[in-house]
Amino acid sequence: MTNNIRKKNSRHRGSWTHGHGEKKKWRGAGSRGGRGNAGSGKRGDAKKPSYWKIENFNGKHGFTNPNRKIVVAATISQLNTNIFSLVEQGFATKHAKKYSINLTALGIDKLIATGNTDFALDIIVAKATENTIKKIEAKGGSVTIEVLEKEQAPKEE
């Protein structure tokens, strides 16, 4: 035996409002003062002040590029100033006079050559500029470029 299930809107037949509250409320945009910023004309002082001060209030601005790759970068000077806190937090280790840091584990993708270091650093990172590698090796450290799994080329068969 089949169930005859009535639609919800069939129960509104005979009612004035058809489930939309006051009878007048479902007629266009009247009960809300127009659509969007309508009603902010000669006498619409209630709405106007709320968006007078906002620059570029109307319209869409720019677009989001779906192919954009966000690169999280760190500089040598940032590592130099934060080396002791990194050791305390367990992100870096000290071996004799060298500090070793795995920046990929920290979520840093690239190392940039801005600034100088006072320490010998052994760094593991996904990308580094040539200048960075020269600066760190000049202080007796090393930079190991770790290839991420995403960036590896597909195997040819």
GUVO-852809 format. One record per residue: chain; residue in one letter; x, y, z of N, C-alpha, C in turn. Coordinates in Angstrom, 1 decimal, m for minus. Layout:
N
NODE   unit   code     n_px     n_py     n_pz    ca_px    ca_py    ca_pz     c_px     c_py     c_pz
NODE      A      A        X        Y        Z        X        Y        Z        X        Y        Z
...
This chain:
157
NODE   unit   code     n_px     n_py     n_pz    ca_px    ca_py    ca_pz     c_px     c_py     c_pz
NODE      A      M      0.8     m1.2      0.0      0.0      0.0      0.0      0.9      1.2      0.0
NODE      A      T      0.6      2.2     m0.8      1.4      3.4     m0.9      0.9      4.5      0.1
NODE      A      N      1.9      5.3      0.5      1.6      6.4      1.4      1.3      7.6      0.5
NODE      A      N      0.2      8.3      0.8      0.0      9.5      0.1      0.4     10.6      1.0
NODE      A      I      1.5     11.2      0.7      2.1     12.3      1.6      1.8     13.6      0.9
NODE      A      R      1.0     14.4      1.6      0.7     15.7      1.1      1.9     16.7      1.1
NODE      A      K      1.9     17.6      0.2      3.0     18.6      0.2      2.6     19.6      1.3
NODE      A      K      3.6     20.3      1.8      3.4     21.3      2.8      2.5     22.5      2.3
NODE      A      N      2.8     22.9      1.1      2.1     24.0      0.6      0.6     23.8      0.4
NODE      A      S      0.2     22.5      0.3     m1.2     22.2      0.1     m2.0     22.5      1.4
NODE      A      R     m1.4     22.6      2.5     m2.0     22.9      3.7     m2.3     24.4      3.9
NODE      A      H     m1.7     25.2      3.0     m1.9     26.6      3.1     m3.1     27.1      2.2
NODE      A      R     m3.7     26.2      1.5     m4.8     26.6      0.6     m5.9     27.1      1.5
NODE      A      G     m6.5     28.2      1.2     m7.6     28.8      2.0     m7.1     29.7      3.1
NODE      A      S     m5.8     29.8      3.3     m5.3     30.8      4.3     m4.9     32.0      3.5
NODE      A      W     m5.0     33.1      4.1     m4.6     34.4      3.5     m3.1     34.5      3.3
NODE      A      T     m2.4     34.0      4.2     m0.9     34.3      4.3     m0.1     33.2      3.6
NODE      A      H     m0.6     32.0      3.4      0.2     30.9      2.8      1.5     30.7      3.5
NODE      A      G      1.5     30.8      4.8      2.7     30.5      5.6      3.8     31.6      5.6
NODE      A      H      3.5     32.8      5.2      4.5     33.9      5.1      4.2     35.0      6.1
NODE      A      G      3.5     34.7      7.2      3.3     35.7      8.2      2.2     36.7      7.8
NODE      A      E      2.5     37.9      7.9      1.5     39.0      7.5      1.2     38.9      6.1
NODE      A      K      0.0     39.2      5.7     m0.4     39.1      4.3      0.4     39.9      3.3
NODE      A      K      0.9     41.1      3.8      1.6     42.0      2.9      3.1     41.6      2.8
NODE      A      K      3.6     40.8      3.6      5.0     40.6      3.7      5.6     39.8      2.5
NODE      A      W      4.9     39.0      1.8      5.4     38.2      0.7      5.3     38.9     m0.6
NODE      A      R      4.9     40.2     m0.6      4.8     40.9     m1.9      6.0     41.7     m2.2
NODE      A      G      6.9     41.2     m2.9      8.1     42.0     m3.3      9.0     42.4     m2.2
NODE      A      A      9.5     43.6     m2.2     10.5     44.0     m1.2      9.9     45.1     m0.3
NODE      A      G      8.6     45.2     m0.2      8.0     46.4      0.5      8.3     46.4      1.9
NODE      A      S      8.1     45.3      2.6      8.2     45.4      4.1      9.6     45.6      4.6
NODE      A      R     10.6     45.4      3.8     12.0     45.6      4.2     12.6     46.9      3.7
NODE      A      G     11.8     47.8      3.2     12.3     49.1      2.7     13.1     49.0      1.4
NODE      A      G     12.7     48.1      0.6     13.3     48.0     m0.7     14.4     46.9     m0.7
NODE      A      R     15.1     46.8     m1.9     16.1     45.8     m2.0     17.5     46.4     m1.8
NODE      A      G     18.4     45.8     m1.2     19.8     46.3     m1.0     19.8     47.5     m0.2
NODE      A      N     20.4     48.6     m0.8     20.5     49.9     m0.1     19.4     50.8     m0.6
NODE      A      A     18.3     50.3     m1.1     17.2     51.1     m1.5     16.6     51.7     m0.3
NODE      A      G     16.0     52.9     m0.5     15.4     53.5      0.7     16.3     54.5      1.4
NODE      A      S     17.5     54.6      0.8     18.5     55.6      1.5     18.5     56.8      0.6
NODE      A      G     17.3     57.3      0.3     17.2     58.5     m0.5     17.1     59.8      0.3
NODE      A      K     16.1     60.6     m0.1     15.9     61.9      0.5     15.6     61.8      2.0
NODE      A      R     14.8     60.8      2.3     14.3     60.7      3.7     14.8     59.4      4.4
NODE      A      G     15.8     58.7      3.8     16.2     57.4      4.3     17.4     57.6      5.2
NODE      A      D     17.3     58.5      6.2     18.5     58.7      7.1     18.8     57.6      8.0
NODE      A      A     18.0     56.6      8.1     18.3     55.5      8.9     19.4     54.6      8.3
NODE      A      K     19.4     54.4      7.0     20.4     53.6      6.4     21.7     54.3      6.0
NODE      A      K     21.5     55.5      5.5     22.7     56.2      5.0     23.9     56.2      5.8
NODE      A      P     23.8     56.7      7.1     25.1     56.9      7.9     25.9     55.6      8.1
NODE      A      S     25.2     54.4      8.0     25.9     53.2      8.2     26.9     52.9      7.2
NODE      A      Y     26.7     53.4      6.0     27.7     53.0      4.9     28.4     54.3      4.3
NODE      A      W     28.1     55.4      4.8     28.8     56.6      4.3     30.3     56.5      4.5
NODE      A      K     30.8     56.1      5.6     32.2     56.1      6.0     33.0     54.9      5.4
NODE      A      I     32.3     53.9      4.8     33.0     52.8      4.3     33.4     53.1      2.9
NODE      A      E     34.7     53.1      2.6     35.2     53.3      1.3     35.0     52.0      0.4
NODE      A      N     34.7     52.2     m0.8     34.4     51.1     m1.8     33.3     50.2     m1.2
NODE      A      F     32.2     50.8     m0.7     31.2     50.0     m0.1     30.5     49.2     m1.2
NODE      A      N     30.2     49.8     m2.3     29.4     49.1     m3.3     30.2     48.2     m4.3
NODE      A      G     29.7     47.1     m4.7     30.3     46.3     m5.7     31.3     45.3     m5.1
NODE      A      K     31.8     44.4     m6.0     32.8     43.4     m5.7     34.1     44.0     m6.0
NODE      A      H     35.1     43.5     m5.3     36.5     44.1     m5.5     37.5     42.9     m5.7
NODE      A      G     38.1     42.9     m6.8     39.1     41.9     m7.1     38.5     40.5     m7.3
NODE      A      F     39.4     39.6     m7.3     39.0     38.2     m7.4     40.0     37.3     m6.7
NODE      A      T     39.6     36.1     m6.5     40.4     35.1     m5.8     41.0     34.1     m6.8
NODE      A      N     42.3     34.1     m7.0     42.9     33.2     m8.0     42.9     31.8     m7.4
NODE      A      P     42.3     30.8     m8.0     42.3     29.5     m7.5     43.6     28.8     m7.6
NODE      A      N     44.5     29.3     m8.5     45.8     28.6     m8.7     46.9     29.3     m7.8
NODE      A      R     46.5     30.2     m6.9     47.5     30.9     m6.1     48.2     29.9     m5.1
NODE      A      K     49.5     30.0     m5.0     50.2     29.2     m4.1     50.8     30.1     m3.0
NODE      A      I     50.4     29.8     m1.8     50.9     30.6     m0.7     52.2     30.1     m0.2
NODE      A      V     53.3     30.9     m0.2     54.6     30.4      0.2     54.9     31.1      1.6
NODE      A      V     55.1     30.3      2.6     55.4     30.8      3.9     57.0     30.9      4.0
NODE      A      A     57.5     32.1      4.2     58.9     32.3      4.1     59.4     32.8      5.5
NODE      A      A     60.7     32.6      5.7     61.4     33.1      6.9     62.7     33.6      6.5
NODE      A      T     63.2     34.6      7.2     64.5     35.2      6.9     65.6     34.7      7.9
NODE      A      I     66.8     34.9      7.5     68.0     34.5      8.3     67.9     35.3      9.7
NODE      A      S     67.6     36.6      9.6     67.5     37.4     10.8     66.4     37.0     11.7
NODE      A      Q     65.3     36.4     11.2     64.3     35.9     12.1     64.8     34.7     12.8
NODE      A      L     65.5     33.8     12.1     66.1     32.6     12.8     67.1     33.0     13.8
NODE      A      N     67.9     34.0     13.5     68.9     34.5     14.4     68.3     35.0     15.7
NODE      A      T     67.3     35.8     15.6     66.7     36.4     16.8     65.9     35.3     17.6
NODE      A      N     65.3     34.3     16.9     64.4     33.4     17.6     65.1     32.0     17.9
NODE      A      I     66.4     31.9     17.7     67.0     30.6     17.8     66.9     30.0     19.2
NODE      A      F     67.0     30.8     20.3     66.9     30.3     21.6     65.5     29.8     22.0
NODE      A      S     64.5     30.6     21.5     63.1     30.2     21.8     62.8     28.9     21.0
NODE      A      L     63.4     28.7     19.8     63.1     27.5     19.0     63.7     26.3     19.7
NODE      A      V     64.9     26.5     20.4     65.5     25.4     21.1     64.7     25.0     22.3
NODE      A      E     64.2     26.1     23.0     63.3     25.8     24.2     62.0     25.1     23.8
NODE      A      Q     61.5     25.4     22.7     60.2     24.8     22.3     60.4     23.4     21.6
NODE      A      G     61.7     23.1     21.3     62.0     21.8     20.8     62.0     21.7     19.3
NODE      A      F     61.9     22.9     18.6     61.9     22.9     17.1     63.4     22.9     16.6
NODE      A      A     64.3     23.2     17.4     65.7     23.3     17.0     66.5     22.5     18.1
NODE      A      T     67.7     22.0     17.7     68.6     21.3     18.6     70.0     21.9     18.5
NODE      A      K     70.7     21.8     19.6     72.1     22.3     19.6     73.0     21.2     19.7
NODE      A      H     74.0     21.1     18.7     75.1     20.1     18.7     76.4     20.9     18.7
NODE      A      A     77.1     20.8     19.9     78.4     21.6     20.0     78.1     23.0     19.8
NODE      A      K     78.6     23.6     18.7     78.4     25.0     18.4     77.4     25.3     17.3
NODE      A      K     76.8     24.2     16.8     75.8     24.3     15.7     74.4     24.1     16.2
NODE      A      Y     73.5     24.8     15.5     72.1     24.6     15.7     71.5     24.0     14.5
NODE      A      S     70.7     22.9     14.7     70.0     22.3     13.5     68.5     22.6     13.6
NODE      A      I     67.9     23.0     12.5     66.5     23.3     12.5     65.9     22.7     11.3
NODE      A      N     64.7     22.1     11.5     63.9     21.6     10.3     62.8     22.5     10.1
NODE      A      L     62.9     23.4      9.1     61.9     24.4      8.8     60.7     23.9      8.2
NODE      A      T     60.8     22.8      7.5     59.6     22.2      6.9     58.7     21.6      7.9
NODE      A      A     59.2     21.2      9.0     58.4     20.7     10.1     57.7     21.9     10.8
NODE      A      L     58.3     23.0     10.7     57.6     24.2     11.3     56.6     24.8     10.4
NODE      A      G     56.5     24.3      9.1     55.6     24.9      8.2     56.1     26.0      7.3
NODE      A      I     57.4     26.2      7.3     58.1     27.2      6.5     58.6     26.6      5.2
NODE      A      D     58.2     27.2      4.1     58.5     26.7      2.8     59.8     27.2      2.2
NODE      A      K     60.2     28.5      2.6     61.3     29.1      1.9     62.1     29.9      2.9
NODE      A      L     63.4     29.9      2.7     64.4     30.7      3.5     65.0     31.8      2.7
NODE      A      I     64.9     33.0      3.2     65.3     34.2      2.4     66.6     34.8      3.1
NODE      A      A     67.4     35.4      2.3     68.7     35.8      2.8     68.7     37.2      3.5
NODE      A      T     67.6     37.7      3.9     67.6     39.0      4.6     68.2     38.8      6.0
NODE      A      G     69.2     39.7      6.3     69.9     39.7      7.6     71.1     38.8      7.7
NODE      A      N     71.6     38.7      8.9     72.8     37.9      9.1     72.6     37.0     10.3
NODE      A      T     73.4     36.0     10.4     73.3     35.1     11.6     74.6     35.1     12.4
NODE      A      D     74.5     34.9     13.7     75.7     34.9     14.5     76.1     33.5     14.9
NODE      A      F     75.3     32.5     14.4     75.5     31.1     14.7     75.7     30.3     13.5
NODE      A      A     76.3     29.1     13.6     76.4     28.1     12.6     75.1     27.3     12.6
NODE      A      L     74.4     27.3     11.5     73.0     26.7     11.4     73.0     25.6     10.4
NODE      A      D     72.5     24.4     10.8     72.2     23.3      9.8     70.7     23.4      9.6
NODE      A      I     70.3     23.7      8.4     68.8     24.0      8.1     68.3     23.0      7.1
NODE      A      I     67.1     22.5      7.3     66.4     21.6      6.3     65.2     22.5      5.9
NODE      A      V     65.1     22.7      4.6     64.0     23.6      4.1     63.7     23.1      2.7
NODE      A      A     62.5     23.5      2.2     62.0     23.1      0.9     62.7     23.9     m0.2
NODE      A      K     62.8     25.3      0.1     63.4     26.2     m0.9     64.3     27.2     m0.2
NODE      A      A     65.4     27.6     m0.9     66.2     28.6     m0.3     66.9     29.3     m1.5
NODE      A      T     67.1     30.6     m1.3     67.8     31.4     m2.4     69.3     31.1     m2.3
NODE      A      E     70.0     31.3     m3.4     71.4     31.1     m3.5     72.2     31.9     m2.5
NODE      A      N     71.8     33.2     m2.3     72.4     34.1     m1.4     72.3     33.6      0.0
NODE      A      T     71.2     33.0      0.4     70.9     32.4      1.7     71.9     31.3      2.0
NODE      A      I     72.1     30.4      1.0     73.0     29.3      1.1     74.4     29.7      1.3
NODE      A      K     74.8     30.8      0.6     76.2     31.3      0.7     76.4     31.9      2.1
NODE      A      K     75.4     32.7      2.6     75.6     33.3      3.9     75.7     32.3      5.0
NODE      A      I     74.9     31.3      5.0     74.9     30.2      6.0     76.1     29.4      6.0
NODE      A      E     76.6     29.1      4.8     77.8     28.3      4.7     79.0     29.1      5.1
NODE      A      A     79.0     30.4      4.9     80.1     31.3      5.3     80.3     31.3      6.8
NODE      A      K     79.2     31.0      7.6     79.3     30.9      9.0     79.5     29.5      9.5
NODE      A      G     79.7     28.6      8.6     80.0     27.2      9.0     78.8     26.3      9.1
NODE      A      G     77.7     26.7      8.5     76.5     25.9      8.6     76.2     25.3      7.2
NODE      A      S     75.0     24.7      7.1     74.7     24.1      5.8     73.2     24.2      5.6
NODE      A      V     72.8     24.1      4.3     71.3     24.2      4.0     71.0     22.9      3.2
NODE      A      T     70.1     22.1      3.7     69.7     20.9      2.9     68.3     21.2      2.3
NODE      A      I     68.2     21.1      1.0     66.9     21.3      0.3     66.2     20.0      0.3
NODE      A      E     65.0     20.0      1.0     64.2     18.8      1.1     63.1     18.9      0.0
NODE      A      V     63.0     18.0     m0.9     62.0     18.0     m1.9     60.7     17.5     m1.3
NODE      A      L     59.6     18.3     m1.5     58.3     17.9     m1.0     57.7     16.9     m1.9
NODE      A      E     56.8     16.0     m1.4     56.2     15.0     m2.1     55.3     15.5     m3.3
NODE      A      K     54.7     16.7     m3.0     53.8     17.3     m4.0     54.6     17.8     m5.3
NODE      A      E     55.8     18.3     m5.0     56.6     18.9     m6.1     57.4     17.8     m6.9
NODE      A      Q     57.5     16.6     m6.4     58.2     15.6     m7.2     57.6     15.3     m8.5
NODE      A      A     58.4     15.2     m9.5     57.8     14.9    m10.9     57.3     13.5    m10.9
NODE      A      P     56.2     13.2    m11.7     55.7     11.9    m11.8     56.7     10.9    m12.4
NODE      A      K     56.7      9.7    m12.0     57.6      8.7    m12.5     57.3      8.3    m13.9
NODE      A      E     58.2      8.2    m14.7     58.0      7.8    m16.1     58.2      6.3    m16.2
NODE      A      E     57.3      5.6    m16.9     57.3      4.2    m17.0     57.9      3.8    m18.4
